[in-house]
Amino acid sequence: MNMNRMTTKAIMVLVLTLLLLIPLDLIDSLIEERKDRQVSANFEVRDQWGTEQSLTGPILRIPYRKHLEDNNGFLSKTFTAYFLPDTLSVTGTISPEIRYRGIYKIVVYQAVLNISGEFIKPDFATLEGDGIAVQWQAAVLEIGLENPRGIRQEPVLQLAGIDYKPIPTVLSSDLLSAGFHVPNLDWILETEETKIPFSITLKLQGSDRLNIIPVGTSTAVSLSSTWSNPSFDGAYLPVQRTITEQGFSAHWYVSYLNRNFPPQWKTESKRGVHQTIHTAFKNSNFGITLLVPVDFYQMSTRSTKYGILFLSLTFISIILFEVHYKLDIHPMQYLLVGLALCLFYLLLISLSEQVGFLLAYLIASGATISLIGAYIHSAVKKVTVTIINFLVTASLYGYLYILLQLQDYALLVGSIGLFMILALVMFLTRKINWYLLIATTVSFKNGKLSLGNEVNPG
């Protein structure tokens, strides 16, 4: 093949590569659109079943009046005191379930939480001193729950051995976003006992995540589940955890010294103080997220990032075939091969939604390799070229799959792989006279584009 013609083809192939970035970008946008549909399906199911749950409490809320003196004499103001448990223990089991909305799979759960502990009887003398009138009849026990719609049945609540029936809503709405409370605690709080035990059994349903706020002076939490892909997140990691294919168990211990809110506080103008406490609650939560084992949308998006690499390396290999075997492959054939490489990603995402990522990748890559191999063979009629092309394309898809499976080492393996590919291309092209390939001039004569040698290769 003459060098001017080869140079022209190289330029055209470069232009084709850039043009093929357009369908790659469209496919990437399609993947994002499908991912958004999955998110919408998740929201629909979770809104009906129950969103993530966050447990806060129990908290004792007791109003009192204090006599104050100012320039006009004595006046009485109402304050509210809040007391957190001395000890808090939460043990529970999380039972995951799979729900479907169309082709999309959503993980939800049912949880049974056994909450127990004890309060130390409130000491107002330490909190305020003398001159106060505690309104025991208005004392309530509050429990915050992120999504009360997820309560499966009425909670079983005992305080000092007495059963109580919770009432929906919380009185401290600027402290707790939602939940329930128990009133009429005056006779228990006026008892001579210094410790007030409590126990609550909650049966919840939710999705995605379960959070605990460590309100106890000492908080111990133990959770277990049959789900084998948990993510322990939040402010505190478990002190002990076990993860197997059959499920997980995890144990936390949090001291009041580890958090940024006190075991008791008082407030008159509640909003400012409660905003600070509420923020501290949120910053101290910890829990478990039930992860979906494979996010094929994320994997497919990552694979499209290597699209330009696949196009470039495939076209470079075909150009090398042309130079080495003195072939003449038309630019339209390059275009069809490039479109086949682009359609791989469309096949991958559409099949992943139905059969999972691994099987989809095998089918899509196998179909693409076979299609390109058969097309190259029909174009060049050389078995050697067909075999080499097959091996090159198969190696590229194998290399891509390894990169997609890696997370921590993807950058390292990708960099080494690209370096080795560049070294191989340099080795195979070391004897090519590049002056013969690029020594052309471009000029316009009579409105027509003409190419000619800029230098005399001889």
C-alpha positions as CSV (number, residue, x, y, z in Angstrom):
1,M,0.0,0.0,0.0
2,N,1.3,3.4,-0.8
3,M,2.4,5.6,2.1
4,N,0.2,8.6,1.1
5,R,-2.8,6.4,1.1
6,M,-1.8,4.8,4.4
7,T,-1.5,8.2,5.9
8,T,-4.9,9.3,4.7
9,K,-6.4,6.1,6.1
10,A,-4.7,6.7,9.5
11,I,-6.2,10.2,9.6
12,M,-9.7,8.9,8.7
13,V,-9.4,6.2,11.3
14,L,-8.5,8.8,13.9
15,V,-11.6,10.8,12.9
16,L,-13.8,7.7,13.1
17,T,-12.5,7.0,16.6
18,L,-13.5,10.5,17.7
19,L,-16.9,10.2,16.0
20,L,-17.6,6.9,17.8
21,L,-17.2,8.7,21.1
22,I,-20.7,10.1,20.3
23,P,-22.6,6.7,20.5
24,L,-20.4,5.8,23.5
25,D,-21.6,9.0,25.3
26,L,-25.2,8.2,24.3
27,I,-24.9,4.7,25.8
28,D,-23.4,6.1,29.0
29,S,-26.4,8.5,29.2
30,L,-28.7,5.5,28.7
31,I,-27.0,3.7,31.6
32,E,-27.6,6.7,33.9
33,E,-31.2,6.9,32.8
34,R,-31.7,3.2,33.7
35,K,-30.0,3.8,37.0
36,D,-32.3,6.7,37.7
37,R,-35.3,4.4,37.0
38,Q,-33.9,1.9,39.4
39,V,-33.6,4.6,42.1
40,S,-37.2,5.7,41.4
41,A,-38.4,2.1,41.8
42,N,-36.4,1.8,45.1
43,F,-38.1,5.0,46.4
44,E,-41.5,3.7,45.5
45,V,-41.1,0.4,47.2
46,R,-39.3,1.9,50.3
47,D,-42.0,4.6,50.6
48,Q,-44.7,1.9,50.8
49,W,-42.7,-0.6,52.8
50,G,-40.7,1.7,55.1
51,T,-37.6,3.8,54.7
52,E,-34.4,3.5,56.7
53,Q,-35.0,3.4,60.5
54,S,-33.2,5.4,63.2
55,L,-33.8,4.6,66.9
56,T,-33.3,7.4,69.5
57,G,-34.1,6.9,73.1
58,P,-35.8,6.4,75.4
59,I,-35.6,9.9,76.9
60,L,-37.3,11.2,80.0
61,R,-38.9,14.6,79.5
62,I,-40.0,16.4,82.7
63,P,-41.2,20.0,83.0
64,Y,-40.7,22.1,86.1
65,R,-41.2,25.7,87.2
66,K,-38.5,27.8,88.8
67,H,-38.9,30.9,90.8
68,L,-36.6,33.7,89.7
69,E,-36.0,37.2,91.0
70,D,-35.6,40.2,88.8
71,N,-36.0,44.0,89.2
72,N,-39.7,43.7,89.4
73,G,-39.6,41.1,92.1
74,F,-40.2,37.3,91.8
75,L,-41.4,35.6,88.7
76,S,-41.9,31.9,87.7
77,K,-40.6,30.4,84.5
78,T,-41.3,26.9,83.1
79,F,-38.3,24.8,82.1
80,T,-38.0,21.3,80.7
81,A,-35.4,18.8,81.9
82,Y,-34.3,15.9,79.7
83,F,-32.7,12.7,81.2
84,L,-31.0,10.0,79.2
85,P,-30.7,6.3,80.4
86,D,-27.8,5.3,82.6
87,T,-27.5,2.0,80.7
88,L,-29.0,1.1,77.3
89,S,-28.9,-2.4,75.7
90,V,-30.2,-3.1,72.2
91,T,-30.3,-6.6,70.8
92,G,-32.0,-7.5,67.6
93,T,-32.3,-9.6,64.5
94,I,-32.7,-8.2,61.0
95,S,-34.5,-10.4,58.4
96,P,-33.8,-9.2,54.9
97,E,-36.4,-9.7,52.1
98,I,-36.2,-9.1,48.3
99,R,-39.0,-7.1,46.7
100,Y,-39.3,-6.5,42.9
101,R,-40.6,-3.5,41.0
102,G,-40.6,-4.6,37.4
103,I,-37.1,-5.8,36.6
104,Y,-35.6,-4.0,39.6
105,K,-34.6,-5.8,42.9
106,I,-35.0,-3.9,46.2
107,V,-33.7,-5.1,49.5
108,V,-36.0,-4.4,52.5
109,Y,-36.0,-5.9,56.0
110,Q,-38.0,-6.7,59.1
111,A,-36.3,-6.2,62.5
112,V,-37.1,-7.2,66.0
113,L,-35.4,-5.0,68.6
114,N,-35.3,-5.7,72.3
115,I,-34.4,-2.5,74.1
116,S,-33.7,-2.5,77.8
117,G,-31.8,-0.6,80.4
118,E,-32.4,1.7,83.4
119,F,-32.7,5.3,84.3
120,I,-31.3,6.8,87.5
121,K,-34.0,8.7,89.2
122,P,-33.8,12.3,88.1
123,D,-32.0,14.5,90.6
124,F,-33.3,18.1,90.2
125,A,-31.2,19.3,93.1
126,T,-28.1,18.6,91.1
127,L,-29.6,20.1,87.9
128,E,-31.1,23.3,89.3
129,G,-30.7,23.5,93.1
130,D,-33.6,24.6,95.3
131,G,-36.7,26.7,94.6
132,I,-38.2,24.5,91.9
133,A,-41.5,22.8,91.5
134,V,-41.3,19.6,89.4
135,Q,-44.4,18.9,87.4
136,W,-44.3,15.1,87.8
137,Q,-47.8,14.7,86.3
138,A,-46.5,16.1,83.0
139,A,-43.5,13.7,82.8
140,V,-43.3,11.6,79.7
141,L,-41.0,8.9,78.2
142,E,-40.2,9.6,74.5
143,I,-38.7,7.3,71.9
144,G,-37.7,8.7,68.5
145,L,-38.2,6.6,65.4
146,E,-37.3,7.9,61.9
147,N,-40.3,6.3,60.2
148,P,-43.2,5.2,62.5
149,R,-45.1,3.8,59.5
150,G,-42.6,0.9,59.7
151,I,-43.9,-0.3,63.1
152,R,-45.4,-3.7,62.4
153,Q,-47.3,-4.0,65.7
154,E,-47.9,-2.1,68.9
155,P,-44.7,-1.9,70.9
156,V,-44.5,-3.8,74.2
157,L,-43.2,-1.3,76.8
158,Q,-42.5,-1.7,80.5
159,L,-41.3,0.9,83.0
160,A,-40.5,-0.2,86.5
161,G,-42.3,-3.5,85.7
162,I,-45.6,-1.8,84.7
163,D,-47.0,-2.2,81.2
164,Y,-47.7,1.0,79.2
165,K,-49.4,1.7,76.0
166,P,-47.5,4.2,73.8
167,I,-49.1,7.2,72.2
168,P,-48.2,8.3,68.7
169,T,-46.1,11.4,68.1
170,V,-43.4,13.0,70.3
171,L,-43.8,16.2,72.3
172,S,-40.2,17.3,71.7
173,S,-40.7,17.6,68.0
174,D,-37.7,19.9,67.6
175,L,-35.5,17.3,69.2
176,L,-37.0,14.1,67.7
177,S,-38.4,14.0,64.2
178,A,-41.0,11.4,64.9
179,G,-41.8,8.5,67.3
180,F,-44.1,7.9,70.2
181,H,-44.3,8.7,73.9
182,V,-45.7,7.3,77.2
183,P,-47.4,9.7,79.6
184,N,-48.7,9.4,83.2
185,L,-45.3,8.6,84.8
186,D,-45.8,10.7,88.0
187,W,-46.2,7.9,90.5
188,I,-43.2,6.0,89.2
189,L,-40.9,9.0,89.2
190,E,-41.9,9.9,92.7
191,T,-40.9,6.5,94.0
192,E,-38.1,6.1,96.5
193,E,-36.3,3.7,94.1
194,T,-33.1,5.1,92.8
195,K,-33.1,3.1,89.6
196,I,-36.0,2.8,87.1
197,P,-35.7,-0.2,84.7
198,F,-37.3,-0.2,81.3
199,S,-37.8,-2.7,78.4
200,I,-39.3,-2.2,75.0
201,T,-39.9,-4.7,72.2
202,L,-40.1,-3.1,68.7
203,K,-41.0,-5.0,65.6
204,L,-40.1,-2.8,62.6
205,Q,-39.9,-2.9,58.9
206,G,-37.6,-0.7,56.9
207,S,-35.1,-0.6,54.0
208,D,-31.5,0.1,53.3
209,R,-30.3,1.0,56.7
210,L,-30.9,0.7,60.5
211,N,-29.4,3.3,62.8
212,I,-29.0,3.5,66.5
213,I,-28.3,6.7,68.6
214,P,-26.2,5.8,71.7
215,V,-28.2,7.7,74.3
216,G,-27.1,5.6,77.3
217,T,-24.3,6.6,79.6
218,S,-23.1,3.2,78.4
219,T,-24.7,1.7,75.3
220,A,-24.3,-1.9,74.1
221,V,-25.8,-3.0,70.8
222,S,-25.8,-6.5,69.3
223,L,-27.4,-7.1,65.9
224,S,-27.4,-10.2,63.7
225,S,-28.9,-11.1,60.3
226,T,-28.9,-13.7,57.5
227,W,-27.7,-11.0,55.0
228,S,-24.1,-11.7,54.0
229,N,-23.2,-8.2,52.6
230,P,-23.5,-5.7,55.4
231,S,-21.8,-2.3,55.6
232,F,-21.0,-1.1,59.1
233,D,-21.1,2.7,59.0
234,G,-21.7,5.8,61.1
235,A,-19.8,7.3,63.9
236,Y,-18.7,4.0,65.5
237,L,-17.6,0.7,64.1
238,P,-18.4,-2.6,65.9
239,V,-15.9,-3.8,68.5
240,Q,-16.6,-7.3,67.3
241,R,-18.1,-8.6,64.1
242,T,-18.4,-11.9,62.2
243,I,-19.4,-12.1,58.5
244,T,-20.0,-15.4,56.7
245,E,-22.0,-16.6,53.7
246,Q,-24.8,-17.4,56.1
247,G,-25.0,-13.9,57.6
248,F,-23.4,-11.6,60.1
249,S,-23.3,-10.6,63.8
250,A,-21.9,-7.4,65.2
251,H,-21.5,-5.9,68.6
252,W,-20.9,-2.2,69.6
253,Y,-20.1,-0.6,72.9
254,V,-20.3,3.2,73.2
255,S,-19.6,5.3,76.3
256,Y,-21.0,8.7,76.9
257,L,-17.4,10.0,76.7
258,N,-17.4,9.0,73.1
259,R,-20.2,11.3,72.1
260,N,-20.8,15.0,72.0
261,F,-24.1,15.5,74.0
262,P,-24.7,15.3,77.8
263,P,-26.6,12.7,79.8
264,Q,-29.1,15.4,81.0
265,W,-29.9,19.0,80.1
266,K,-32.5,21.7,80.6
267,T,-34.0,24.3,78.4
268,E,-36.5,27.1,78.5
269,S,-36.2,28.4,74.9
270,K,-36.0,24.8,73.4
271,R,-35.2,25.5,69.8
272,G,-31.6,26.7,70.1
273,V,-30.5,24.0,72.6
274,H,-32.4,21.2,70.8
275,Q,-30.9,22.1,67.4
276,T,-27.5,21.5,69.0
277,I,-28.5,18.2,70.6
278,H,-30.4,17.1,67.5
279,T,-27.2,17.7,65.4
280,A,-25.1,15.8,68.0
281,F,-27.6,12.9,67.8
282,K,-27.2,12.7,64.0
283,N,-23.4,12.9,64.2
284,S,-23.4,10.1,66.8
285,N,-25.5,7.5,64.9
286,F,-24.2,4.2,63.8
287,G,-25.6,1.1,62.3
288,I,-25.8,-1.2,59.3
289,T,-26.5,-0.8,55.6
290,L,-27.7,-3.9,53.7
291,L,-25.7,-3.7,50.5
292,V,-26.8,-5.2,47.2
293,P,-23.9,-7.6,46.2
294,V,-23.5,-6.4,42.6
295,D,-24.5,-3.0,41.2
296,F,-24.4,-3.7,37.5
297,Y,-25.2,-0.1,36.6
298,Q,-22.0,1.0,38.3
299,M,-20.0,-1.8,36.7
300,S,-21.5,-0.9,33.3
301,T,-20.7,2.8,33.7
302,R,-17.1,1.9,34.7
303,S,-16.8,-0.3,31.6
304,T,-17.8,2.6,29.2
305,K,-14.9,4.6,30.6
306,Y,-12.6,2.2,28.7
307,G,-14.5,2.6,25.4
308,I,-11.9,4.9,23.9
309,L,-9.2,2.5,24.8
310,F,-11.0,-0.4,23.2
311,L,-11.6,1.6,20.0
312,S,-8.0,2.8,19.8
313,L,-6.3,-0.5,20.5
314,T,-8.6,-2.4,18.1
315,F,-8.0,0.0,15.3
316,I,-4.3,0.1,15.9
317,S,-4.2,-3.7,15.7
318,I,-6.1,-3.6,12.4
319,I,-3.7,-1.0,11.0
320,L,-0.7,-3.1,12.0
321,F,-2.3,-6.1,10.2
322,E,-2.6,-3.9,7.1
323,V,1.0,-2.8,7.3
324,H,2.5,-6.3,8.1
325,Y,0.3,-8.4,5.8
326,K,-0.1,-5.7,3.1
327,L,-3.8,-5.6,3.4
328,D,-6.3,-2.9,2.3
329,I,-9.2,-2.6,4.7
330,H,-11.8,0.1,3.8
331,P,-12.6,2.9,6.4
332,M,-16.2,1.8,6.3
333,Q,-15.1,-1.6,7.6
334,Y,-13.3,0.2,10.5
335,L,-16.6,2.0,11.2
336,L,-18.6,-1.2,11.4
337,V,-16.0,-2.8,13.7
338,G,-16.2,0.3,15.9
339,L,-20.0,0.2,16.0
340,A,-19.8,-3.4,17.1
341,L,-17.5,-2.4,20.0
342,C,-20.0,0.3,21.0
343,L,-22.9,-2.1,20.9
344,F,-21.1,-4.3,23.4
345,Y,-22.0,-1.8,26.1
346,L,-25.6,-1.7,25.1
347,L,-25.8,-5.5,25.1
348,L,-24.1,-5.5,28.5
349,I,-26.5,-3.2,30.3
350,S,-29.6,-4.7,28.7
351,L,-28.6,-8.3,29.6
352,S,-27.4,-7.3,33.1
353,E,-30.9,-6.2,34.0
354,Q,-32.1,-9.7,33.2
355,V,-29.4,-12.3,34.0
356,G,-26.8,-10.5,36.2
357,F,-23.5,-8.9,35.3
358,L,-21.2,-11.9,35.0
359,L,-23.4,-13.9,32.6
360,A,-24.3,-10.7,30.7
361,Y,-20.6,-9.9,30.3
362,L,-19.8,-13.4,29.0
363,I,-22.6,-13.2,26.5
364,A,-22.0,-9.7,25.3
365,S,-18.2,-10.0,25.0
366,G,-18.5,-13.5,23.3
367,A,-21.0,-12.1,20.8
368,T,-18.9,-9.1,20.0
369,I,-15.6,-11.0,19.7
370,S,-17.3,-13.6,17.4
371,L,-18.9,-10.9,15.3
372,I,-15.7,-8.9,14.8
373,G,-13.7,-12.0,14.2
374,A,-16.1,-13.3,11.5
375,Y,-16.2,-9.9,9.9
376,I,-12.4,-9.5,9.8
377,H,-12.1,-13.0,8.4
378,S,-14.6,-12.3,5.6
379,A,-12.7,-9.1,4.8
380,V,-9.1,-10.3,4.7
381,K,-9.5,-14.0,4.0
382,K,-6.5,-14.8,6.2
383,V,-6.8,-17.4,9.0
384,T,-3.7,-16.0,10.8
385,V,-5.1,-12.5,10.9
386,T,-8.4,-13.8,12.2
387,I,-6.8,-15.8,15.0
388,I,-4.6,-12.9,16.1
389,N,-7.5,-10.5,16.0
390,F,-9.6,-13.0,18.0
391,L,-6.9,-13.3,20.7
392,V,-6.3,-9.5,20.8
393,T,-10.0,-8.8,21.2
394,A,-10.6,-11.6,23.8
395,S,-7.5,-10.4,25.8
396,L,-8.9,-6.8,25.9
397,Y,-12.3,-8.0,27.2
398,G,-10.6,-10.3,29.7
399,Y,-8.4,-7.4,30.9
400,L,-11.5,-5.1,31.2
401,Y,-13.3,-7.7,33.3
402,I,-10.4,-8.0,35.7
403,L,-10.3,-4.2,36.0
404,L,-14.0,-4.1,36.8
405,Q,-13.7,-6.6,39.6
406,L,-10.8,-4.7,41.2
407,Q,-11.5,-1.8,43.5
408,D,-8.5,-0.9,45.6
409,Y,-6.0,-2.0,42.9
410,A,-7.8,-1.0,39.7
411,L,-5.6,2.1,39.1
412,L,-2.4,0.1,39.7
413,V,-3.4,-2.8,37.4
414,G,-4.8,-0.4,34.8
415,S,-1.6,1.7,34.7
416,I,0.6,-1.4,34.4
417,G,-1.6,-2.9,31.7
418,L,-1.6,0.3,29.6
419,F,2.2,0.5,30.0
420,M,2.6,-3.0,28.7
421,I,0.2,-2.4,25.8
422,L,2.1,0.7,24.8
423,A,5.4,-1.2,25.1
424,L,4.0,-4.0,22.8
425,V,2.8,-1.4,20.2
426,M,6.2,0.3,20.3
427,F,7.9,-3.1,19.8
428,L,5.7,-4.1,16.9
429,T,6.2,-0.7,15.1
430,R,9.9,-0.3,15.8
431,K,10.8,-0.9,12.2
432,I,8.2,1.2,10.5
433,N,9.5,4.3,8.7
434,W,7.2,6.9,10.1
435,Y,8.5,9.5,7.7
436,L,7.0,7.6,4.8
437,L,3.7,7.5,6.7
438,I,3.5,11.2,7.7
439,A,5.5,12.9,5.0
440,T,2.5,14.3,3.1
441,T,1.2,17.8,2.4
442,V,-2.4,18.8,2.3
443,S,-3.4,21.4,-0.2
444,F,-6.5,22.6,-2.0
445,K,-6.5,22.9,-5.7
446,N,-9.5,23.8,-7.7
447,G,-11.7,23.3,-4.6
448,K,-10.4,19.7,-4.2
449,L,-8.3,18.2,-1.4
450,S,-5.0,16.7,-2.6
451,L,-2.3,14.9,-0.7
452,G,1.3,14.7,-1.7
453,N,4.8,13.9,-0.3
454,E,6.3,16.8,1.6
455,V,9.8,15.2,1.5
456,N,11.5,12.8,-0.8
457,P,11.8,9.6,1.1
458,G,14.7,8.7,-1.1
